[in-house]
Amino acid sequence: MTSPARDRARFVLAVPLTAALGVQLLDPARPEAGVRLPVEGLAANGAGGAHASALSAAMEVAAYLALAPSLAPDEHAVSHAVALQLVSAAPAGVCVHASAHLDRRGRRTAFLTAVAQVDDVVVARAQITKTVVPWV
């Protein structure tokens, strides 16, 4: 893993919400491959499944990591629109795998598609639009 990719992955996993949810890289050597979200603690909805907000957060992290390789060292990206579809339940005690694909990158806007799965079952899909901003 290159140093910039490692630094961006470390940065996004250290965000307090991400850390509190227990989000982890699927493959530390390839952060752009996505993340794992254990359905427990804050990620659980109290009724035996994953909380929709936890799924959304994991998919936003996956989208950022998918976009990161196309960001210049002086660029960062923030979500400004998320359209989330909850397709199926993710039961408590499992790990959800979230991955994303960069559909299009413009000068200041990026469009991504994210998917959350348990094994081969899709539990959520999202269209995420990120604004590319200066890295401060």
Sequence and secondary structure as in RCSB ss.txt:
>XXXX:A:sequence
MTSPARDRARFVLAVPLTAALGVQLLDPARPEAGVRLPVEGLAANGAGGAHASALSAAMEVAAYLALAPSLAPDE
HAVSHAVALQLVSAAPAGVCVHASAHLDRRGRRTAFLTAVAQVDDVVVARAQITKTVVPWV
>XXXX:A:secstr
  HHHHHHHHHHHTSHHHHHHT EES TT GGG EEEESSGGGB SSSBB HHHHHHHHHHHHHHHHGGGS TTE
EEEEEEEEEEE S  BTTSEEEEEEEEEEE SSEEEEEEEEEETTEEEEEEEEEEEEEE  
